[in-house]
């Protein structure tokens, strides 16, 4: 995949929503160079909100809220969660990657983490279709009566697709950070895993205080 050589041509011809699925490293590299802030807040909203919706299954009591109130809660908390991932967690990850020999810029790290949220857009669309058809209760397996419930098959297929999107999101982030920082893939995986464990430990400690 070739991108135009001049900045004006590049910003006009970039098709990141298409190429992020086929050429993620080249896409993120081009967006970092030519348009690092383009689509940033959409990625933050969609990526964050899709992750919030995934966690509704862990808190089925939330589905008892009015649909409008729950939708607003998802959107607001989605922006907060997405912003934390892109501006806070990514900043810590950038520091870790630089400490282990990475050479990428903060802009490159931030852009890679943001575009790794791109699968959150189709993910959020799928969740919206589920909610439109069956209501928020369909997102909580505990509220589905049994295998004969038509929602069971739909939810199973939806979760399978969501799992694939989550895996692709993780691959985009790992591959693009590896490329941006000139690091081996295993080093990026180790940095991501270490940071994830640290965040998990801090969260557990916080809940137990």
DAPE-V476592 format. One record per residue. RES is the residue in one small letter. PHI is phi in whole degrees, -180 to 180 (* if undefined). PSI is psi in degrees with one decimal (* if undefined). D_FIRST is the distance of its C-alpha to the first C-alpha in Angstrom with 2 decimals. Layout:
res={RES | RES}
phi={PHI | PHI}
psi={PSI | PSI}
d_first={D_FIRST | D_FIRST}
This chain:
res={x | x | x | x | x | x | x | x | x | x | x | x | x | x | x | x | x | x | x | x | x | x | x | x | x | x | x | x | x | x | x | x | x | x | x | x | x | x | x | x | x | x | x | x | x | x | x | x | x | x | x | x | x | x | x | x | x | x | x | x | x | x | x | x | x | x | x | x | x | x | x | x | x | x | x | x | x | x | x | x | x | x | x | x | x | x | x | x | x | x | x | x | x | x | x | x | x | x | x | x | x | x | x | x | x | x | x | x | x | x | x | x | x | x | x | x | x | x | x | x | x | x | x | x | x | x | x | x | x | x | x | x | x | x | x | x | x | x | x | x | x | x | x | x | x | x | x | x | x | x | x | x | x | x | x | x | x | x | x | x | x | x | x | x | x | x | x | x | x | x | x | x | x | x | x | x | x | x | x | x | x | x | x | x | x | x | x | x | x | x | x | x | x | x | x | x | x | x | x | x | x | x | x | x | x | x | x | x | x}
phi={* | -109 | -103 | -57 | -85 | -98 | -64 | -61 | -66 | -67 | -65 | -78 | -100 | -62 | -128 | -63 | -68 | -94 | -78 | -64 | -87 | -113 | -137 | -61 | -67 | -66 | -64 | -66 | -62 | -69 | -66 | -63 | -77 | -105 | -151 | -65 | -100 | -67 | 66 | -57 | -75 | -66 | -62 | -63 | -64 | -67 | -65 | -69 | -65 | -64 | -73 | -66 | -61 | -58 | -90 | -63 | -59 | -83 | -131 | -60 | -64 | -64 | -70 | -81 | -69 | -61 | -52 | -65 | -68 | -68 | -62 | -63 | -61 | -64 | -66 | -67 | -68 | -66 | -62 | -64 | -63 | -64 | -65 | -61 | -66 | -81 | -106 | -106 | -63 | -63 | -66 | -66 | -62 | -60 | -61 | -63 | -62 | -67 | -67 | -100 | 108 | -68 | -123 | -74 | -84 | -63 | -60 | -64 | -64 | -61 | -67 | -64 | -66 | -65 | -74 | -68 | -85 | -55 | -61 | -66 | -68 | -63 | -62 | -66 | -62 | -63 | -62 | -63 | -64 | -59 | -66 | -63 | -84 | -128 | 86 | -65 | -63 | -69 | -86 | -114 | -53 | -66 | -91 | -91 | -67 | 173 | -67 | -81 | -72 | -58 | -68 | -63 | -66 | -61 | -67 | -63 | -64 | -62 | -65 | -64 | -66 | -62 | -63 | -61 | -66 | -65 | -63 | -66 | -59 | -66 | -65 | -58 | -64 | -64 | -65 | -72 | -69 | -61 | -69 | -66 | -101 | 55 | -118 | -64 | -57 | -65 | -69 | -67 | -61 | -62 | -65 | -63 | -64 | -62 | -66 | -62 | -65 | -64 | -65 | -62 | -65 | -63 | -64 | -62 | -61 | -62 | -70 | -90 | -75}
psi={124.6 | 133.8 | 150.1 | 154.1 | -25.1 | 153.1 | -44.0 | -45.0 | -38.0 | -47.4 | -27.5 | -33.4 | -8.0 | 135.2 | 64.9 | -31.2 | -20.6 | -46.6 | -15.3 | -21.6 | -23.7 | -32.5 | 66.8 | -40.8 | -44.1 | -37.1 | -49.0 | -38.0 | -42.0 | -41.1 | -36.3 | -40.8 | -42.9 | -34.1 | 64.7 | -22.4 | -4.6 | 132.7 | 8.1 | -49.3 | -27.1 | -42.2 | -42.6 | -46.6 | -51.8 | -44.6 | -43.9 | -45.0 | -38.9 | -35.2 | -32.8 | -43.5 | -39.7 | -29.9 | -1.7 | -31.8 | -26.8 | -16.1 | 69.4 | -21.1 | -23.1 | -28.3 | -8.7 | -10.4 | 159.6 | 139.6 | -41.7 | -41.2 | -40.4 | -38.9 | -44.7 | -40.8 | -42.7 | -44.3 | -45.5 | -49.0 | -27.5 | -42.9 | -43.0 | -47.4 | -44.1 | -41.2 | -38.5 | -41.5 | -42.8 | -36.0 | -24.9 | -61.0 | -40.3 | -34.6 | -42.0 | -43.0 | -39.5 | -43.9 | -43.3 | -46.7 | -38.5 | -35.5 | -27.0 | 17.3 | 2.3 | 150.7 | 5.9 | 158.9 | 165.3 | -37.3 | -41.5 | -42.7 | -48.2 | -42.2 | -39.6 | -45.3 | -40.0 | -46.8 | -16.6 | -16.4 | -3.9 | -40.8 | -13.1 | -22.5 | -57.5 | -30.6 | -45.8 | -36.3 | -43.4 | -42.9 | -40.3 | -39.5 | -42.5 | -47.0 | -40.6 | -35.7 | -36.8 | -5.8 | 168.3 | -23.8 | -22.9 | -15.4 | -4.5 | 105.4 | -31.0 | -18.5 | -3.6 | 129.3 | -33.4 | -176.1 | -20.5 | -9.5 | 124.1 | -24.2 | -24.1 | -47.2 | -44.5 | -43.5 | -37.2 | -46.6 | -42.7 | -44.8 | -34.7 | -43.8 | -42.5 | -38.1 | -43.4 | -41.0 | -37.5 | -43.0 | -42.5 | -38.1 | -44.4 | -39.8 | -41.6 | -47.3 | -46.2 | -48.3 | -41.6 | -36.9 | -38.2 | -43.2 | -44.1 | -35.6 | 2.3 | 45.7 | 152.6 | 147.9 | -39.2 | -30.8 | -39.0 | -42.2 | -43.2 | -42.3 | -43.7 | -45.2 | -43.9 | -42.8 | -40.9 | -42.5 | -40.0 | -43.0 | -41.9 | -41.8 | -43.2 | -39.6 | -45.6 | -44.1 | -41.8 | -40.8 | -26.2 | -8.1 | *}
d_first={0.00 | 3.79 | 6.69 | 10.14 | 12.50 | 15.50 | 16.47 | 17.89 | 14.93 | 12.60 | 15.19 | 15.64 | 12.14 | 11.01 | 11.18 | 11.77 | 14.15 | 11.76 | 8.69 | 11.40 | 12.34 | 9.35 | 7.42 | 10.57 | 10.62 | 7.65 | 9.08 | 12.52 | 12.04 | 11.00 | 13.85 | 16.15 | 15.76 | 15.93 | 17.57 | 19.05 | 21.77 | 20.03 | 20.91 | 22.64 | 25.93 | 24.63 | 22.84 | 26.13 | 28.26 | 26.40 | 25.74 | 29.30 | 31.01 | 29.45 | 30.77 | 34.14 | 34.43 | 33.80 | 36.80 | 39.14 | 40.05 | 41.62 | 43.68 | 44.91 | 47.53 | 44.89 | 44.64 | 48.24 | 47.18 | 46.97 | 43.53 | 43.05 | 44.06 | 41.80 | 38.81 | 39.52 | 39.96 | 36.59 | 34.79 | 36.68 | 36.46 | 32.75 | 32.10 | 34.28 | 32.64 | 29.08 | 30.19 | 31.87 | 28.75 | 26.53 | 29.19 | 31.79 | 30.56 | 27.25 | 29.42 | 31.51 | 28.54 | 27.18 | 30.65 | 30.73 | 27.39 | 28.58 | 31.88 | 30.38 | 28.42 | 25.32 | 24.17 | 21.95 | 23.23 | 24.80 | 22.23 | 19.44 | 21.68 | 22.64 | 19.18 | 18.14 | 21.40 | 21.13 | 17.74 | 19.11 | 21.59 | 19.15 | 20.45 | 23.78 | 23.18 | 23.32 | 25.87 | 28.06 | 27.84 | 29.09 | 31.86 | 32.84 | 33.21 | 35.36 | 37.51 | 37.91 | 39.09 | 41.22 | 41.69 | 40.91 | 43.30 | 40.81 | 38.62 | 41.47 | 42.15 | 45.72 | 46.45 | 45.56 | 48.78 | 47.64 | 45.54 | 47.18 | 45.81 | 42.94 | 41.11 | 40.99 | 38.59 | 36.40 | 36.34 | 35.56 | 32.53 | 31.42 | 31.82 | 29.86 | 26.86 | 27.40 | 27.49 | 24.11 | 22.64 | 24.47 | 23.14 | 19.50 | 20.38 | 21.88 | 18.99 | 16.58 | 19.24 | 19.99 | 16.54 | 15.62 | 19.12 | 19.01 | 15.95 | 17.51 | 20.91 | 20.17 | 22.35 | 22.70 | 21.87 | 25.58 | 26.62 | 24.59 | 26.06 | 29.48 | 29.18 | 28.17 | 30.99 | 33.50 | 32.80 | 33.03 | 36.34 | 37.66 | 36.93 | 38.53 | 41.55 | 42.03 | 41.85 | 44.45 | 46.69 | 46.47 | 47.53 | 50.37 | 51.84}
